[in-house]
């Protein structure tokens, strides 16, 4: 705090000059109180000079373009006050210097008019501040507290000033004194109301306190007149009080100009106290006055009564303050519960919108970004491991996200597995850095109730600026997040305009795909796998198709990426597995030993990350009576599979007797180390190498050699010509599939193919 004020004084020569005038006025007053050696006009000079400096201070605050509009409006309303006070100060100094007999009350008409108008304008400016909506009980409490402060000031004014004025001879001056005192007390009431209400963040609190102290000094300084007048008739409290008021006023204006309304790194908004000590300070001051008046000349019994009354008041005040503190803690807990998520203790949707709106409405040109984070596969964690484990995962994610953001940022939980971060003052480059920090924080798995849970998240970033609409930024972040789901693993994307249309199309198609899975729009085709030596059918691959009501038949590549990004791949895979197992059971019943010996079914890497996937396959095998060795599950090599995440499921599948194949081999992420470590039985050579030109390097031969070394079976995909089949057979391939042998067939057509082969 001391360093802050040091910087403030260092930045303003005017404020240093105003402080120097107040000090000189005190020194001159003290000298002439002991022995009047200084001319009285010299003692009044700091008051006149200080009022002029106050005019400059307040004009600078009223014209500060970096301040919010309501703040500038408040200081523009106060600026005429400074001019009127300056004129009144000049009139008072002139009257005190030129009057023949300065004893008693001396208020010139000019001073009376200027001070009266100034106090009225101060009251108007204070009461016009935006206080927000208040209930009737809140307003009544504020009026009572402000009235308590005003009454305490009135008691002091009566004791030290007004009662003396009433015994004076000039009846007109009595009325003038009473009128100005009343206005001053009303100003005290207005200041107390403002300080108790705390207007909505537009006025610097310290500046407001300085104005309040200045008004209080002005209201009570005249009460010291009866104390100093016996020393010398020319000694007026205003000689010291006015320069001090002008210094406080200048300090308030400079503090307001130095206020920063943008969020600052490392600065959190302090919680607001639920009550004010101001009324109790007023009560304590009146009690002190009561003791000073009653004790010196009172009878012993009266002293006991007075002391007991003051002590009783003190006990009541302490009890009341204690109750307020307890209520404040309760209100703080209730307020925290209303604005924070109960599970993760992060800000909730309501507080997120408040923080985002505040960032977007801050003055000046500033960047604001929103990052929306959605956890992939969270529903599967809840479904397979229970909600308790899911809650532990959410708490861990919340802690990691909260630990990698800046102090001025806000991370909140919107609900479910969705989190959002307000990146205040972050341009696209800074938002990228924040996303990288978040992805790094989520990289390590979470250990929850004995389960090691990998975290995969999709992050959508919307880049905005001050003045943008909060809802629009959140929608853009949501669209970018769903676009990021199309990227394997944890990824982040910035919103671009072309995502909006794609997102709308995907959202519509995703809803239709869910209906297709639940309805009767999906079906399977089966492509034979044959022995290259005699073209005999030895197996089949199940291929899913979508009979869309408006788009017609849709191939897998048109909807499987959408299923992956939206999580629908899990129910889709279950539908495919059930339909394929049921069909293999039907072929076995109809064709016996001539039925396909092995059925290959495609599954997603996402399926392999489900802890209950192997149990599901085992249940389907048992339901349809299919021997496990007749099922091969294919995983596409172009889609990355993390061995650490999937090894448990792969091992469990192979322990059942189910075989595992790596599809489209040669086009994706596999390495020799991965092939050695994974529990895989089969490689399916991608069509790119099957159809390679004869004069190119025979990659197919290399793949076959690697597979033979590792003890893996190989199947060549995409064989379309007899030459390709012959060349693959010469290289050593024993089985293949492709259009040369058959296109994907319906179950009935495949059954006819089996019957024909049996008849031959």
N, C-alpha and C positions, 0 to 999 in steps of 0.2 A: 504494500500500500504506500509506504514512504517513497519508494522508487518511482511509483506512478505519479505522485504529486510533484516530485523533483523534476520529472520530465515535463510536467505541465507548466511549472514555473519557468523552466529553462526555455520553453517554446514561446513565451509571451512576455515581452517587455512591458506591455500595458499592465499586465497583472502584477508584475513586480513593482511598477510605479504606484499602482493602487494600494498595494500592501505597505509601501514606504510612506505614503500619505497617511494611512491609518496609524502607523507607528509614530510619525511626527506629531500627529494630533494628540496622541496619548502623552507624549513627552511634554509638549507645550502646555497641555491641561495640567499635568502634574507640577510643572514649574510655577505656573500662575496660581495654582491652589496653595502652594507654600508661600510664594511672594510674587505678586503680579508685576513682573518686569517686562514681559513681552506685550507689544500692542495687541489689542483684542482682535483687530482685523487679521493679524497673522494666524491666530488660532482658528479663525473661520475660513481661512484660505484653503486648507486641505479638504474641507467639506465641499466647497465650490469646485475645486479641481477634480475631486473624486467623482462628483456627479457627472462632470463632463466625460471622464473616462468610462463611466458606466454606460453613457449613451453610445460611445464607440463600441464597447463590448457587445451590447445587445443588438446593435445594428449588424455587426459581423455575424452573430448567431442567426439573425433573421434572414441573412443573405447567403448562408452556407448551402451551396447546391448539393453537397454530398449527403445532406440529412434528408430523412423521409419527409414527404409533403406535410403530414400532420404536425411534425416537429417544427418545421419552418413557419407554419401557420400560427402555432402557439407563440413563437418568439416575435412574429410580426405583430401580434396583438399586444405583446409586452413592450415593444419598442416605444409607442407613445407614452407609456408609463415612465420610461427612463427620461424622456424629454420633460414631462410634467414635473417629475421629482427634481430634475436639474433646475428648472425654473423656480420651483418652490424653495430649493436650497439657497439659490441666489437671493430670493426675497427674504428668507429668514436671516441670512447673514447680514444683509443690508439693514434689516430692522434692528437686529441686535447691536450692530455697530453704531447706528445713528441715533438710537433712542436715548433720551436724556437719563431716564430712570429705568434700568433693565430689570428691576425687581418685579416679582409677580408674573402674570401670564402676558406674553407678548406674541401675538399672531397677527401678521399683516394680512390684509385682504387677499393679496396675491398668493401668499403662502397657503392660506386657507383654501382658496379655489383650486390651486394646483394639487395640493395634497389630497383634497377630497376627490377630485377627478381621478387621480392616480390610484387611490385605494379602490375606487369603484371599478376601474379598468382591470386591476389585478384580480379582483373577485370574479369579474366576468371571464377573464382569460383562464383562470383556474377551473371554474365550473364548466367551461366549454370543452375541457379535455375529454377524449373518448374513454369512458370508464367501462364499457361493456354492459351487458345486461345484468341487473341485480334484482334479487327477490325483495319483497316488501320487508321481510325480517332482516335481511342484510342491510338494506338502506336505513331501517330504524336503528340498528346497532351502530352504524357509522355515524348517524346524526347524534346519538347519545354520546359516543366517544368524543366527537368533535365538540359537542356542547360542553362536555366536561373540561376539555382544554380551554375553551373560550371562557368558561365561568372562572377557572383558576386565574386566567389573565385579568379578568374583570376585577377579581378580589384584590389582586396586587395593584391594579390601576386605581381602585378606590382607596386603598390604604395609603398609597404613597403620593397620589396626585389629586384625584377628583375631590375627595373630602376637603383638601386644602383650598381647591379652587372655589368650592361652594361658599367658603367663608370670605372670599375676596369681595372687593367693592364693585368691580366692573361687571354688571349683570350680563352685558353682551358677550364678554369674554368667557363667562361661565358657560353660556349656551354653545359658543363656538368650541370650547374645550370639550364639552360633553359630546357634541356632534362628531368631532374628529376622533374622540376616544371610541365612540360607538362604531364608526367606520373601521377603525383599526381592529376592534374586536371581531367585527364581521370578517375582516381579512384573515384574522387568526383562525376563525371558524372554517373559512374556505381552504386555507392551507392545511389545517388538520384533516379536513375531509379528503383532500387530495392525497395526503400522505398515508391516510388509513385505507383508502380505496386502491391506490397504486394503479394509475391509468395504464392502458394496454401497451406498455413497452416502448412508447414513442418518446418519452421524456426520460433523460438520464436521471437515475435515482439520486445520485450525489448532487446534481444540479438542482433538483427539486428540494432536497434537504437544505441546500444553501439559501434558496429563495425563502423557504420556511423560516429558517433561523433569522434571516434578514428582516422578514415581516415581524417576527416575534421581538427582535431587538427594537425595531421602530415603534411597536405598540407599547413596550415597557420602558423605553429609555426615559420618557417624560416622568415616569414614576420616581426617578432619582432626583428630580428637581428640588423637592423640599429638603433633601439631605445635603446637597452641595450649595444651595443658595446662602445658608448662613456663613459659609466660608468667604464668598464674594458674590455680589449680585450679578456680576458678569459671567460667572461660571454656569454654563448650561450643559446638561448631559449630551445635547446634540453635537457639541464640539467634538466629542469622541465617538458618539453613537453613529452619526451620519457617515463619516469616512469608513467606519467598520461595516455599515450596511452596504455602502457602495463597493467596498472590497468583496464582500460576500456575493453581491450581485454580479460583479465582474468575474469572480471565480466560477459562479454557476454558468455563465455564458461560455467561458472558455472550456469548462468541463463538458458542456453540451457539444461544442464544436469538435472536441477531441473524441467524442463517443464513436465507437465502431459498431455498426448495426449488422455487420456480416459475421457469421460464425467463425470463430478463431480456433486454431489448432490447440488442443489441450484444454479448452475452456468449456466446461459444462455449466448449464444454467443452474444456479443454486435454488434449492427448494424454498418456497415462500413460507414464512411463518404465518400460522393461522390467526394470530392476534398481534396487537401493537402494545408496546410498553408506554406509548405517549400519554394516554389518560392516567395511568398510574404514576407517571412522573409528575403530572399536574397535581394529583392528589397529594403526593409526598411534599411538593412545594408548598401547598396550602397548609398542610399539617405543620411544616417547619415554621411558616408564618404565624400559625396559631400558637405554637410554643413560644416563639419570640415575643408575641404580644401579651400572652396570658400569664406566663411564669414570673416575670420580674416583680410585678406588684400585686399578685393574687394572694388570697388567703390560702393557708395550707390545704384545706379540704378542696378548694377550687383547683389547686395545682394537681392534686391526686386525680380529680375528675378529668381534667384536660389531658394529663399524661395517659390515663387509662383509655380515654376516647381515641387518642392518637395511636396507642398500642393496639387497641381493638381494630381500628381501621387498617393498621399494618398487617395484622393477622388475617383479616378478611381479604386484603389484597394478595397476600402470599397464597392463601387458599385458592383464590380465584385464578391466579397465574398458574398454580399447580394443575388445576382443573383444565385450564386452557392448553397447557403443555401436553397433558394426557389426551385431550381431545384432538390436538394437532397430530399426535402420533397415530391415533386411530384414523383420522382423515387422510393422513399420508399413506397408511396401508390401504385404505379403501380406494384412494386415488391411484395408487400403484396397481391395484387389482383391476381397476377399470381401464387402465392404459397399457397393461403388460400381459403377456401370455402366461397363464398359470403354470404350464409345464416347463417352458424354457426360460421364463423370466425376461424374455426379450420384449421390446415394444410390440404391441399388437397392431392390427390394421388401422385402428383409430389414431393412435399416436404416430404411426408411420405417415398417414395422410397429413397430420398436423406438421410434422417435421418437413415433409416434402413441400407442402404449401409455403411454409416459412422460408425455405431455401429458394423457392421460385419467386417469391414476392420481395426478397431482399433488394435494397437499392443497388443500382449499378449494373453494368454488363458483366455477367458471371456465368460460367458453365455449371450445369447440374446434370448428373447422370443417374440413372436408375438401373440396378442390376437385379434381375429376378432369377432365383436359384430354385430348381425343382429336382428332387431326388428321384433317380430312376430305380425301379424295382422295389420301392418302399411298400407298396401294397402286398407284394409277395412276402416281405419280411413279416408284416402283420398277420397274413393269412397262414404262414407256415410255422412261425416261431412265437406268435402271440403278440398282443398289443403291448405287454410290458417290455419286451425286447425292442419293439418299435419305438416306444417312448424313450428308452435309453439311447437309442440311435439318434433320435431327434435332439435330445439334450446334448449329446456329444457334438453333433453338427453345429448347434447353436453356439456352444463354447468356442469351437474352432473359428467360426465366422466372426464372432465378436472379438476374437483375439487378433485378427489380421486386418482390421479396419482402423482408420484414423479417428482421432477424438471427435472431429467435427462431423463424421459420418454416422449414419444410423442403420443398424441391422435389425430387422423386425421379422416376425413370423406371421404370415398372412393366414395360415391355416393348413392343416394336413401336413404335407411334406414340402410346402412352398415357403421360401424365405425371400426377403427383398432387402436391398441395401440402397440407401440414399447416399450418393457420392457427391457431397457438396463442394462446389468449386473444382470439379474434376472434368477436364477436357477428355476427348476420346483416348489420347495416349495415357493419361492418368487412370482412366477407367480400365484400360487394358492391363495396366500394372496391378490395379486392385483385383481384377479377375484372375490374374496369374497368382497373386497371393492367396486368393480363396481356393483355387484349384490345388495349389501346393498344400494348403492346410487340410484339404479333404483327401489327399492322396493316400495316406496311411489308413488301414482298416480300423474299425472300431471294435473293441472287445466288449461285448454286452452279454452278461449272464452266461459266460462260458462260450459264446459264439463269436467267431471272428468275422465281422461283417464288412465287406468291401463297400466303399462309397463311390457311387457314380452319380454325377450331377450334370444337369444342363443349365447353362447360364446365358440369359438373354440380356443385352445391354441396350438401353435407349439413351441417346445423347440429346440433351436439351440445354436450354438457356433460361435465364431469369425472364419471367413473363409467360413461359409456356404453361399449358394446362396440365395439372397433375394427372388427371385421369387418362389423358392421351399418352403421356410418357409411360404410364404403367401398361397400357394396352400394347404399345410398341415393344416394351420389354417382354411382354408375354408372347408376342408373335416371334420375336427373335429367339426366345427360349425354346419354343417348339421347333424352330428351324435348327437350333443346336442339337436337338434330340436325334436328328438324322445323321449326326457325326458319331462314330463309335467312341465309347469311353466318355470321360468328363471333358466337356468342350464349352467354349463361349463364342457367341456371335453378336455383332452389333446390328441393330435394326437398319434395314434399308427399305426404301419404298416398295420395291418389287416383292418384298416378303408379305406385304399386306394382302395382296390378291392371292398369292400362293397359300398363305395361311388360311384365308377364307375357304379356298378350294379344298385344302387338306382337312379342315375342320368338318366340312360338309361330307367329304368322302369318308372320313373317319367314322362319323355317325352312321353312315350307310354300311360301312364294313362291320360295325358292331351288330347291326341288324342282320347282315348277311350271315354272320357266324351263328346267331341265334335262330335264324330262319332256314330256308331251304335253297339258298343261292350258291353255296359252295359245292363243288364236286371234285372228284379225283380222276385223273387219267393215269395210265400205267404204261411206261415204256419198257420193252423187254431188254434184258441183259443176256447176251448170247455167248456161247463158246465160239471162239474164232475158228476152231478146227472144223466144226461141222454145222455151225449156225444153230445149234440146239439151244432152246430157251432154258437158262439156268437160274434166272431171277428176274426181278422187275423193280423199277423205281416209281414210287408214287409221286405224282405231280399235281398240285392244287390249282384249280381254276375258279374264277368267279363269274357266275352268270348274272351280270348286272342288268337290272330291268331297263335301263336307258342306254348304257354304253355297250351293251352286248357282252360277249365273252372277253374277260380281262385276263392277261397272262400274269404270272407271279410278279414280274419285275415292275408292274404298274401299281401294285398295292402292298407288297411285302415291305418295302422301305417305310411306308406309312405305318404299317403294323408295328414295325420295330420302334419307330419314334414315338408312338402313342401308347406303347405297352400292350396293344391288342395282339401282338405276336404270341403271347402266352396262351390265351384262350384259343387262338387260331391253331397253334401247334397241337393242343389237346384235341381239337376237333379232327385234325388230320390223322393223328395217331389212332384215335378210336375208329375212324372210318377205314383206315388202311388195315388195321388188325382184323376188323370185322370182315373185310373183303378177302383177306388171306385165309381166314377160317372158312369162308364160303367156298373159295376155290379148292381148298383141301378136301372139303366134304364132297364136292362135285367131281374132282379130277384125280383125287388120290395122289399117287406118287408122281403123276404128271404135272401137278401144281408147281408153281415156282418154288424152288428150294429156299430161296432167300428173297425177302422184300426189303428194299432200301427206302427209308422214310427220312425226309429232310427235317432237321430241327434247328433252332436258333441258338447262338451262343448264350442268349439270354435265358433259354430254357435250362442250360447246363448250370447256370448260377443259382437256380432255385434249389433250396435244400430238399424239397420233397419230390423232385422230378423223377428220380430213380424209383421211388415208391409208387408213383403214378404209373410208370411203365410196367412195373411188376404187377400191379393190380389189373391193368388192361390185358397183359399176357394171360393171367389167370382167368379173367372174365371170358376171353374168347378161345381159350385152350390152345394158344399158339406157343410152340416151343421157343425158348429165348434165342437159340442159335439160328433161327430162321429170320431174325430181325437184325438189320443193319441200320444204325442211325447215322445220317450224314450231316456233317457240319461244314458249311462253306468256308474254304480257306481264305477267301477274300474278306471275310469279316473276322476281326481279331478276337481270339479267345485267350483269356488270361489263364494259364495253367494253374496258377495258385488259387484262382477263384473256382475253377471247374474240375480240378483233379479229383476232389471227393466224389462228385457226381459221376465222372467218367469211370472211376474205379468201382463204384457201386454198380454201374450198368454192366461192366464187364464181369463182375462177380456173379451177376444174374445169368450170364451166358450171352448177353446181347453184344453184338459186334459194333464197332465204331469206325466210321470212314471219314476221311478228309476229302471233301469235294472240291472241284476246280483247282486241283493242286498245281502250283507253279505261278499263280497270279496274285498271291496275297502275302501274308505275314509270316509264313512258316520258316523255320531255320532247322538245320540239321540237329542242333541241340534240342529243339522243341520236339522233333520227330522221335528222338531217342528217349525223351523224358515222358512224352504223352502215352497213355494207354490206348493206342490206335491199332486197328487190324487191317485197314485197307486204305489205299490211295487211289483217287480217281483222277486220271490225267486230264487236264483241261483241254478243251477243243482247240485252243491256240496251238498247242504242240502236236495234237493229233493230225491237224490239217496243214502242218508245216511243209514247205517245199522240200523236194528230195535233196536239192543241193545245199540246204541249210544244215547247220550243226544239229545232229540228231539228239535234241534234248530229251526226247522220249526214251532213248536208250539209256541215258544217264539216270533218268528218274527210275527206270526199271532196275538198274543196277543198285541204286540206293535202296529201293524197296526190298530187293532180294537180300541185301546185306542185313537189313533190319528185320527180315522175316515178315514183310507186309505183302498182302495181296494187292494186285494192281488191276484197274479197269480203265480202258481208254474210252473217253466220251466223244461224242460228236462225229462218229465215223459216217461219212456220206458217200464214199466211192469204193469200188472194189480194190483199187490200187492202194488206198489208205489202209484198208483191212489187211491186204496182203503184206504191206510193208510192216505194219504193227505185229503181225503174226511172225514174220521173219525176225523181228527184233526180240521176240520172246513173250509178247503179251498173249494171255490165254483167254481173256474175255473182254467184251466191248459192248457199247450201245450207241445207237445213232440212227439217222433216217435211212441208212442203207438197209437196216434190218427191219425197222418198223417205226412209224410215227407214234406218239403217245396215243394209246387206245382206251376206249371206254371199257368198263368191267366186262360188258357183254362181248365186245370185240376181242378182248384179251382171252376170254373163255373160249371163243371160237378158234382162236389161234392155238390154244392148248389142245382142243379137240382135234384139230387138223393134224397137229404134230403127233398125237397119239395114233390116229388112223394111219399115218404114213409109217 
